[in-house]
Amino acid sequence: MSEQINRLVRPELVDMVPYQSARRLQKADGKPTSDFNNKIWLNANEAPGQGEYQLSAECINRYPDFQPENLISAYSDYSRLPAEQILATRGADEGIELIIRTFCRAYQDSILICPPTYGMYAISAENHGAGIVKVPQIDCQLDVDSINCALNNGTNTSETNGRVKVVFLCSPGNPTGNLLPLAQIKAVLDASQGKAIVVVDEAYIEFSINDSVQDLLGEYDNLIVLRTLSKAFALAGLRCGFTLASAEIITLLSKVIAPYPISTPVAEIASQALTGDNLTLTQTRVAESNVLREQLSTWLAVQPWCEQVFASDANFVLFRTPLKAAIFDGLKAQGILIRDQSSQLQLANCLRVSIGSEREMDIVIKTIQQIVNAVTQEN
């Protein structure tokens, strides 16, 4: 970095490590991220397959609606929420940023996260100059007492600035995959009343739709729910998410969001995905994914080299093994990409496998077994 740029840039950005998405990690390896046909991509929790969508060329020369009516109407029907409680965003990631920018004053307020959890909460906070309070999970469940303590007592550690204004909970969790107990979520909501906004990230909720906390929106005015079309709807490349909250909070977030966040083609495809046969296709895909997930979990659970299989309500399975390096490297050498989560708190020697097609999962299992057999023979 030049001396001039170094003087001008915000100091905290110089050494900040950006979120390492699956595609970004692959590009860092010097491999083209567009080489989709020659690899099995099971490292980003994407869904296999996609629907048949029709695009029109109308109005491409015009700016889109701030919140496209066809899209909001479709998601309103899908979620059974009124349109004024829905904000369409560029993926759920934009929702995370909007919430932090709306409720956290830079260099004065903090967010609270419960690692191991999704990395973008902390990255977005760093980008905004908000502090980060970490209350680690205990056996994949919330430490409600410690969260309550953090909400009531400001901390002066180097990672935090002032009081907690936003609590991020991920359910089903990423990278663990489990749902958080409803009683614990409600306990955090009760403890946060008048103190902080509680965000429940439900990016994977379609894989366990009956466990959504959406119905709590009418009970808690400090609750925000994040959703996305990237997972169950197989539209990760579309970048379309939704923030669900009270009409009052949606109005506030609308003051911060970009003027035209959703392009016309995105709104068209997303609207189609949320209705009719395409919605049925998504439900079928979810059911098939859940079956394959249980098959993989069951197989892993009886392998002598697998120390732990994490309970999952999402479209991936996390497991722990002392053969982590051999399995990860061996799969990669065969063009099968999964995710190493060992750098996360409490997840030493853990690998995460996204659920792909039935054929892809068969290949993964056979390849892992070959790798393990080779390692065993060497020893």
C-alpha positions as CSV (number, residue, x, y, z in Angstrom):
1,M,0.0,0.0,0.0
2,S,1.3,3.4,-0.9
3,E,2.2,5.9,1.9
4,Q,-0.5,8.3,0.7
5,I,-3.2,5.6,0.8
6,N,-2.0,4.3,4.1
7,R,-2.4,7.8,5.6
8,L,-6.0,8.2,4.2
9,V,-7.5,4.8,4.9
10,R,-9.4,4.0,8.1
11,P,-6.7,2.5,10.4
12,E,-8.7,-0.5,11.4
13,L,-9.1,-1.6,7.8
14,V,-5.4,-2.0,7.1
15,D,-4.9,-5.3,9.0
16,M,-8.6,-6.5,8.8
17,V,-9.0,-9.9,7.3
18,P,-12.1,-10.0,5.0
19,Y,-14.7,-12.7,5.2
20,Q,-13.3,-15.8,3.5
21,S,-16.2,-17.0,1.4
22,A,-15.9,-20.3,-0.4
23,R,-15.3,-18.6,-3.8
24,R,-12.8,-16.2,-2.3
25,L,-10.8,-19.0,-0.8
26,Q,-10.8,-20.8,-4.1
27,K,-9.6,-17.7,-5.9
28,A,-6.8,-17.3,-3.3
29,D,-5.6,-20.8,-4.3
30,G,-5.0,-19.6,-7.8
31,K,-7.8,-21.7,-9.2
32,P,-10.5,-20.2,-11.5
33,T,-13.8,-20.0,-9.6
34,S,-15.8,-20.4,-12.9
35,D,-14.6,-24.0,-13.5
36,F,-17.8,-25.4,-12.2
37,N,-18.2,-28.4,-14.5
38,N,-15.0,-30.1,-13.4
39,K,-15.5,-30.0,-9.7
40,I,-18.0,-31.0,-7.0
41,W,-18.8,-27.9,-5.1
42,L,-19.9,-28.8,-1.5
43,N,-18.2,-26.0,0.4
44,A,-20.7,-23.1,0.3
45,N,-24.0,-24.6,1.4
46,E,-25.6,-24.1,-2.0
47,A,-28.4,-26.2,-3.3
48,P,-28.1,-28.4,-6.4
49,G,-30.3,-27.6,-9.4
50,Q,-32.5,-24.7,-10.2
51,G,-35.9,-23.9,-11.7
52,E,-36.9,-22.8,-15.1
53,Y,-37.3,-19.0,-15.0
54,Q,-38.4,-16.6,-17.8
55,L,-37.0,-13.1,-18.1
56,S,-38.6,-10.2,-20.0
57,A,-36.6,-7.3,-21.4
58,E,-39.2,-4.7,-20.3
59,C,-38.1,-1.7,-18.3
60,I,-34.4,-2.6,-18.3
61,N,-33.7,1.0,-19.4
62,R,-35.4,2.2,-16.3
63,Y,-34.4,2.2,-12.7
64,P,-36.2,-0.5,-10.7
65,D,-38.7,0.2,-7.9
66,F,-37.0,0.8,-4.6
67,Q,-38.8,-2.4,-3.4
68,P,-40.3,-4.2,-6.4
69,E,-44.0,-4.7,-5.9
70,N,-44.0,-8.2,-7.5
71,L,-41.2,-9.4,-5.3
72,I,-42.6,-8.0,-2.0
73,S,-46.0,-9.3,-2.8
74,A,-44.7,-12.8,-3.6
75,Y,-42.7,-12.9,-0.4
76,S,-45.6,-11.5,1.6
77,D,-47.7,-14.4,0.3
78,Y,-45.0,-16.9,1.1
79,S,-44.2,-15.7,4.6
80,R,-47.7,-14.7,5.5
81,L,-46.5,-11.3,6.6
82,P,-47.8,-7.9,5.5
83,A,-45.7,-6.1,2.9
84,E,-44.8,-3.3,5.3
85,Q,-42.9,-5.8,7.5
86,I,-40.6,-7.0,4.6
87,L,-37.5,-5.4,3.1
88,A,-35.8,-7.0,0.1
89,T,-32.0,-6.9,0.2
90,R,-29.0,-8.0,-1.8
91,G,-28.8,-11.3,0.0
92,A,-29.1,-11.5,3.8
93,D,-25.6,-10.1,4.0
94,E,-26.9,-6.6,3.1
95,G,-29.5,-7.0,5.9
96,I,-26.7,-7.6,8.4
97,E,-25.0,-4.4,7.3
98,L,-28.1,-2.3,7.3
99,I,-29.0,-3.4,10.9
100,I,-25.5,-2.6,12.2
101,R,-25.5,0.8,10.4
102,T,-29.0,1.6,11.7
103,F,-28.6,0.7,15.3
104,C,-24.8,0.9,16.1
105,R,-23.0,4.2,16.3
106,A,-19.5,3.9,14.9
107,Y,-16.9,3.6,17.6
108,Q,-19.5,3.9,20.4
109,D,-21.7,0.7,20.2
110,S,-21.2,-3.0,19.9
111,I,-22.8,-6.1,18.5
112,L,-22.9,-9.5,20.4
113,I,-22.2,-12.8,18.6
114,C,-22.2,-16.4,19.9
115,P,-19.3,-18.3,18.2
116,P,-19.0,-20.6,16.5
117,T,-21.2,-18.6,14.1
118,Y,-21.4,-16.9,10.7
119,G,-18.4,-14.7,10.1
120,M,-20.1,-11.8,8.4
121,Y,-21.6,-10.5,11.6
122,A,-18.1,-9.6,12.9
123,I,-16.8,-8.5,9.5
124,S,-19.7,-6.1,9.0
125,A,-19.2,-4.7,12.5
126,E,-15.5,-4.1,11.9
127,N,-16.3,-2.4,8.6
128,H,-18.6,0.0,10.4
129,G,-16.4,0.6,13.5
130,A,-18.7,-1.2,15.9
131,G,-17.3,-3.3,18.7
132,I,-17.7,-7.0,19.0
133,V,-18.7,-8.8,22.2
134,K,-18.3,-12.6,22.0
135,V,-20.3,-15.0,24.2
136,P,-19.3,-18.5,23.1
137,Q,-22.0,-21.2,22.8
138,I,-21.9,-24.2,25.2
139,D,-22.4,-27.5,23.4
140,C,-24.1,-25.6,20.4
141,Q,-26.6,-23.8,22.7
142,L,-26.7,-20.3,24.0
143,D,-25.1,-19.2,27.2
144,V,-28.1,-17.1,28.2
145,D,-26.8,-16.0,31.5
146,S,-23.6,-14.6,30.0
147,I,-25.5,-12.9,27.2
148,N,-27.7,-11.3,29.9
149,C,-24.6,-10.2,31.8
150,A,-23.1,-8.6,28.6
151,L,-26.4,-6.7,28.0
152,N,-26.4,-5.3,31.4
153,N,-22.7,-4.6,31.9
154,G,-20.7,-2.7,29.4
155,T,-17.2,-4.1,28.8
156,N,-14.0,-2.3,28.2
157,T,-12.0,-4.9,26.3
158,S,-10.1,-4.0,23.2
159,E,-12.7,-5.7,21.0
160,T,-15.6,-3.6,22.2
161,N,-16.9,-0.1,22.1
162,G,-19.6,0.8,24.5
163,R,-22.9,-1.1,25.1
164,V,-24.3,-3.9,23.1
165,K,-27.0,-2.7,20.7
166,V,-27.5,-5.7,18.4
167,V,-27.4,-9.4,19.3
168,F,-26.9,-11.8,16.3
169,L,-28.3,-15.4,16.7
170,C,-28.0,-17.9,13.9
171,S,-30.7,-20.7,13.8
172,P,-30.1,-23.1,12.2
173,G,-26.5,-22.2,12.9
174,N,-23.7,-21.9,10.5
175,P,-21.3,-23.8,10.6
176,T,-22.8,-26.1,13.2
177,G,-26.2,-26.6,11.6
178,N,-28.4,-27.0,14.7
179,L,-31.5,-25.0,15.6
180,L,-31.3,-22.9,18.8
181,P,-33.9,-23.9,21.4
182,L,-36.9,-21.6,21.2
183,A,-36.9,-21.1,24.9
184,Q,-33.3,-19.7,24.8
185,I,-34.1,-17.3,21.9
186,K,-37.2,-16.0,23.9
187,A,-35.0,-15.6,27.0
188,V,-32.5,-13.5,25.0
189,L,-35.4,-11.4,23.5
190,D,-36.8,-10.8,27.0
191,A,-33.4,-9.9,28.4
192,S,-32.8,-7.5,25.4
193,Q,-36.1,-5.6,25.8
194,G,-35.3,-1.8,25.8
195,K,-31.6,-2.6,25.5
196,A,-30.8,-4.3,22.1
197,I,-32.2,-5.5,18.8
198,V,-32.1,-9.3,18.5
199,V,-31.5,-10.6,15.0
200,V,-32.3,-14.3,14.3
201,D,-30.6,-15.3,11.1
202,E,-32.8,-18.0,9.4
203,A,-30.9,-18.5,6.2
204,Y,-31.4,-22.2,6.5
205,I,-34.9,-22.3,8.0
206,E,-36.6,-23.8,5.0
207,F,-34.9,-27.1,5.9
208,S,-36.8,-26.9,9.2
209,I,-39.5,-24.5,8.4
210,N,-41.8,-25.3,11.3
211,D,-39.2,-24.0,13.7
212,S,-39.1,-20.4,12.5
213,V,-39.3,-17.7,15.1
214,Q,-41.2,-15.5,12.6
215,D,-44.4,-15.7,14.7
216,L,-42.6,-14.0,17.5
217,L,-42.5,-10.7,15.5
218,G,-45.9,-9.8,16.8
219,E,-44.8,-10.4,20.4
220,Y,-41.3,-8.7,20.4
221,D,-40.8,-5.4,18.8
222,N,-37.0,-5.8,19.1
223,L,-36.9,-8.9,16.9
224,I,-35.6,-9.0,13.3
225,V,-35.5,-12.2,11.2
226,L,-33.2,-12.6,8.2
227,R,-34.0,-14.8,5.3
228,T,-32.5,-15.6,1.9
229,L,-33.2,-17.3,-1.4
230,S,-29.5,-18.6,-1.6
231,K,-30.0,-21.9,0.1
232,A,-33.2,-23.9,-0.3
233,F,-34.3,-22.0,-3.3
234,A,-31.0,-22.7,-5.2
235,L,-30.6,-19.0,-6.1
236,A,-27.2,-18.1,-4.5
237,G,-26.1,-16.4,-7.6
238,L,-29.2,-14.1,-7.6
239,R,-28.2,-12.4,-4.3
240,C,-31.7,-11.9,-2.9
241,G,-32.6,-11.8,0.7
242,F,-35.3,-10.5,3.0
243,T,-35.4,-8.7,6.4
244,L,-38.5,-9.3,8.4
245,A,-39.4,-7.0,11.3
246,S,-41.9,-4.5,12.6
247,A,-43.1,-1.8,10.1
248,E,-41.3,0.7,12.3
249,I,-37.9,-1.1,12.0
250,I,-38.4,-1.6,8.2
251,T,-39.0,2.1,7.8
252,L,-35.7,2.8,9.7
253,L,-33.7,0.3,7.6
254,S,-35.2,1.8,4.4
255,K,-33.5,5.1,5.2
256,V,-30.1,3.4,5.1
257,I,-30.4,1.0,2.2
258,A,-29.2,1.9,-1.3
259,P,-31.8,3.6,-3.6
260,Y,-32.2,0.6,-6.0
261,P,-31.1,-2.5,-4.2
262,I,-32.9,-5.1,-6.2
263,S,-32.5,-5.2,-10.0
264,T,-35.4,-5.9,-12.3
265,P,-34.1,-9.3,-13.5
266,V,-33.5,-10.3,-9.8
267,A,-37.0,-9.3,-8.8
268,E,-38.5,-11.2,-11.8
269,I,-36.7,-14.5,-11.1
270,A,-37.2,-14.3,-7.3
271,S,-40.9,-13.7,-7.7
272,Q,-41.2,-16.7,-9.9
273,A,-39.3,-18.9,-7.5
274,L,-41.7,-18.0,-4.7
275,T,-44.8,-19.0,-6.5
276,G,-46.5,-22.0,-8.2
277,D,-44.6,-25.0,-9.5
278,N,-41.2,-23.4,-8.6
279,L,-42.2,-23.2,-4.9
280,T,-43.2,-26.8,-5.1
281,L,-39.8,-27.6,-6.7
282,T,-38.1,-25.9,-3.7
283,Q,-40.1,-28.0,-1.2
284,T,-39.2,-31.2,-3.1
285,R,-35.5,-30.2,-3.1
286,V,-35.6,-29.5,0.6
287,A,-37.2,-32.9,1.3
288,E,-34.5,-34.7,-0.8
289,S,-31.7,-32.7,0.8
290,N,-32.9,-33.6,4.3
291,V,-32.9,-37.3,3.4
292,L,-29.4,-37.1,2.0
293,R,-28.2,-35.2,5.0
294,E,-29.5,-37.9,7.4
295,Q,-27.9,-40.6,5.2
296,L,-24.5,-38.8,5.4
297,S,-24.8,-38.2,9.2
298,T,-25.7,-41.8,9.8
299,W,-22.8,-43.0,7.7
300,L,-20.3,-40.7,9.5
301,A,-21.6,-41.7,12.9
302,V,-20.5,-45.3,12.6
303,Q,-17.0,-44.6,11.1
304,P,-14.3,-45.3,13.6
305,W,-12.3,-42.3,12.4
306,C,-15.2,-39.8,13.0
307,E,-15.2,-38.5,16.6
308,Q,-18.3,-36.3,16.4
309,V,-21.2,-35.6,14.0
310,F,-23.0,-32.4,14.8
311,A,-26.8,-32.4,14.7
312,S,-28.0,-30.5,11.6
313,D,-31.2,-28.9,10.6
314,A,-29.7,-27.3,7.6
315,N,-28.3,-28.4,4.2
316,F,-24.9,-29.4,5.4
317,V,-23.2,-31.7,8.0
318,L,-20.3,-30.8,10.3
319,F,-18.1,-33.5,11.7
320,R,-14.9,-33.9,13.7
321,T,-12.1,-36.2,12.8
322,P,-8.3,-36.5,13.5
323,L,-7.9,-37.3,9.8
324,K,-9.2,-33.8,8.9
325,A,-6.2,-32.8,6.9
326,A,-6.0,-36.0,4.9
327,I,-9.7,-36.0,4.1
328,F,-9.8,-32.3,3.1
329,D,-6.7,-32.5,1.0
330,G,-7.6,-35.8,-0.5
331,L,-11.1,-34.6,-1.6
332,K,-9.6,-31.4,-3.0
333,A,-7.2,-33.4,-5.1
334,Q,-10.2,-35.2,-6.6
335,G,-11.9,-32.0,-7.4
336,I,-14.3,-32.2,-4.5
337,L,-14.5,-29.0,-2.4
338,I,-15.7,-29.0,1.2
339,R,-15.0,-26.5,4.0
340,D,-12.4,-26.7,6.7
341,Q,-13.9,-25.1,9.8
342,S,-11.0,-25.8,12.2
343,S,-10.2,-22.1,12.7
344,Q,-13.5,-21.5,14.3
345,L,-13.8,-21.5,18.1
346,Q,-14.5,-25.0,19.5
347,L,-14.3,-26.6,16.1
348,A,-10.8,-28.0,15.9
349,N,-10.5,-30.8,13.3
350,C,-13.9,-30.1,12.0
351,L,-15.0,-30.3,8.3
352,R,-18.3,-29.2,6.8
353,V,-19.9,-30.9,3.8
354,S,-22.7,-29.2,1.9
355,I,-25.5,-31.5,0.7
356,G,-25.4,-31.8,-3.0
357,S,-27.1,-34.2,-5.4
358,E,-27.5,-37.9,-4.6
359,R,-24.8,-38.7,-7.2
360,E,-22.4,-36.1,-5.6
361,M,-23.0,-37.5,-2.1
362,D,-22.3,-41.0,-3.2
363,I,-19.0,-39.9,-4.8
364,V,-18.1,-38.0,-1.6
365,I,-18.7,-41.0,0.7
366,K,-16.8,-43.4,-1.6
367,T,-13.9,-41.0,-2.0
368,I,-13.6,-40.3,1.8
369,Q,-13.6,-44.1,2.4
370,Q,-10.8,-44.5,-0.2
371,I,-8.8,-41.7,1.5
372,V,-9.2,-43.2,4.9
373,N,-8.3,-46.7,3.7
374,A,-5.1,-45.3,2.1
375,V,-4.2,-43.5,5.3
376,T,-4.8,-46.6,7.4
377,Q,-2.6,-48.8,5.2
378,E,0.2,-46.3,5.4
379,N,0.1,-46.4,9.2
